[in-house]
Amino acid sequence: MSGRLSFYRFSSPAAFYPLAGAIGKVSALIAVVLLAIGLYMSFFVAPTDYKQGEGYRIIFIHVPSAWMSMFIYLVMAFWAGIGLVFNTRLSSMMAQALAPTGAIMTFIALWTGAFWGKPMWGAWWVWDARLTSELILFFLYIGFIALQGSIDDTRRADRAGAVLLLVGVVNIPIIYFSVKWWNTLHQGATVSVTEGSSMSTIMLQAMLIMTFAFWAYSVAVAMYRVRSIILEREKDTRWVSELPEVRR
């Protein structure tokens, strides 16, 4: 029972603020280490692909960013749902803190996809099912950020943003299964939980390391951003005024 109460204690912005700082520092360190290892393996250790040549190496940026773009949206929708059901302030703050990183990951996925598509397909962009649904995901991120920024009342902004996030969740399975549901130029998954991987072991290891690096980066940035949001929203409370960084 005491463990459960200790866990729920961190649903308070005041209790979560120092924890977010600790998580942010550790995650940032992990991200730097994994990114250095992953980039080295991606460009210097992984072999040249026999079909796509050296150009395939962009997948070590493209695929992790695409995975993270979908994962972050699902996490945002989860926090939004928690905020709507339990009316918890921190849940909405977490969703807001994740949005810019999710938008950046989606933009990177689209941008690197265009650079990959030009030599492979002969075009920077095609209205492929997966590309189009990923573009819609980018608009959902931008729409969420714009919606929250356009509403002055914080509670109303959180509720409106939560509804948008929950409605937009339907786009995530469309992105993931689009290559199976429709005739699409985009290649199928090279890594599958049920079917394994068609990549070489070194390629797969580099891909997973880069994925964990992107994940750690996303956690670190979200933690630092949620701390800023907490300070902004709780600026009139006593505990914020007593923080050393605020008093300075």
N, C-alpha and C positions, 0 to 999 in steps of 0.2 A: 504493500500500500504506500509506503514511504517513497519507494522508487517511482511509482506512478505520479505521486504529488510532486516529486522533484522534476519529473519530465514536464508536467504541465506548468511548472513554475516558469519555464522558458517561453511560454506563450505570451508573457508580458514583455513589452518593448524594453522596459528597464532592465529586466533580467537577461534578455537576449542580446542586448547591446554589447557587453563585454565578451560574451561567447562568440558573437559574430566577428569581433576583432581577432580573437584567437584562431578561429577557423579560417579567416581570410589570410592571415600570415602563413599558416601551415600550407594551405592550398596554393598560395602564390609560390612558395618554395618548391612544392611538388611540381607545379606547372612548369617552372623554369628548368628543373632537372630533366623532366620527361620530354619537354620540347627540344632540349639540346640533344638528348639521346635519339629521339624520334627523327629529327631532321638529319642527323648524321647517318642513321640507318637508311632513311628514305633516299638520300642522294648519293651515298658512298658505299653502302653495304648491299642494299637490295639489287638484284641483277636486272639487266635490261630485259624488258618484255619482248618476246619473240614476234609478236604481232604489231604492237604499237610503238616499239622502240623506246627512246628516252622520254617521249612525250607523256607516257603513262604515269610518270612520277607525280603529276599534279593530283592524282587520286589520294595521295597521302595528306593533302590539304582539303581536297574537295569532299571526299567521303566522310571524314570525321566532322567537318562543319555541317554537312547535310544531316548526319545523324543527330548532332547536337541541336540543330534548328528544330527538329521534330520533338526531341526529348524535352528541351526547355519549354516548348509550348505546352506539352502535357503536364509538366510540373507546374507551370503557371495556372493552367486550368484546375489542377488539383488544389492549389492554394486558394484560387478564386472560389471554388466550391466550398471549401472549408470556411472561408470568410462569409459566404452567403448563409450557410447553415448555422454556424455557431456565432456569427457576428464578431469575429476576432479581428482586432485591428492589425496585428502582426501578419496575419495571412495575406491581407490585401497589400501590405507593404512589401512582402516577399514577391508577390506577383508583379508589382510595379518595378521592383529592383531587377528582376530577371528580363524584363521586356527589351531593353536596349541591347543586351548581349544576345538574346535570341534573334533580334533583327539583324545584328552584325553577322551572326553565324549564317543566317539565311542569305544575306547579301554575298558573303564569301562563297557560299555554295553555288549561287547563281553565276557569280563572276568567274570563278574557276571552271565552272561547267561550260561557260562560253569559250574560254581559252582551250578547254579540252575538246569541245565540239568542233571548233574550226578546222583543225587538221584531220579529225576523225570522220566528221560528217560533211565537211566542206561549207559549213555555215556557223555563224556566231550564235544564232538563235533559230529554233524551230518551235512551232506551237505543239510540241510533244506533250503528252498527258502528264508526265512527271514534271517536266519543266514548268508547264502552266500551273499545276497545282502547287508547286514550290513557290512560284511567283505570287499566287494567291496567299500563301502563308506569309510572305514578306509584307503584303498589304494588310494582313490581319495584325501583324506586329505594329506596323505604322499606325493603323487605325486605332489600336488599343492605346498607344502612347498619345496620339492626338486627342482621342476621346477623353482620357483622363486629364489632359492638360487644358481642355476647353471647359471643364466644369469646375467652378470655384469651390463648391461644397464637397469636402473630402469624402463623406459618406456616400453621397449620390454618385460621385465619380467612381468610387470603388464598386458599387453595385452595378453601374452601367458597364464598366470594364469587365466585371465578372461574367455578366450575361454574354457579352461579345466573345469572351474566351471560351465559354462553355458551348456556345453555338458553333464556333469555329473549329472545335475538336473534330467534327466530322471530316474535316479536310485531311487530317493526319493519316487515317487508313487509306484515303484516296491516293496520297503521295506514295505510301509504302507499297500498295498493291497495284498501282497504275500499270506497271510493266507486265503484270499478269492479266489484268482485266481488259486492256486495250492493245491494239497493234501499235507499238511505240518504237521509236528509234533508240531510246535509251536502253542500254544493256541491262540485263537482269542482275540480281544480287550475286556478288562473288563470295559473300560471307553469309551463311545461313545457320541458324541454331539447329534446325532439323536435318539439313543436308550437308553441313560442314562447309569447308572452303575450297574453292577451285584455285586459290592463289598458292604460291610457294610458301614454305614456312617462314622464310626471312621477310617476304612481303607482308604476310599476315602479322608477324610480330611488329614490324614497323608501323603498320596500320593501327594496331591495337594500342601501341605506345602513344602514337599521335592522338588517338581518340581519348585516352586517359589524360593526356596533356591538355586537350581542349576542355575536357570535363573539369579538371582541376582549375584551369583558368576561369571558367564560367562560375564556379563556386566562389573563387577568390573575389572576382569583380562584383558578384551579386552580394557578397557579405559586406564589402566596403560600401557598396551603393545603398544597401538597406540601412546601414548605420547612418548615412547622410539623411535618408528619408526619415528615420526615427528622430534624429535631431531636429529636423525641420517641423515634423508634426507634433513633437513633444516639447517644443522650445519654451512653452509657458509653464512647464512642470518644474517642481523643485529639484528633482533628481538630475535633470539636464543642467540646470544652473549651477549645480555643485560639481559637475564633471571638470577635471583639471584642464582638458583641452578647450572647454567652453570658457572657463574662468580666465584663461590666459588671453 
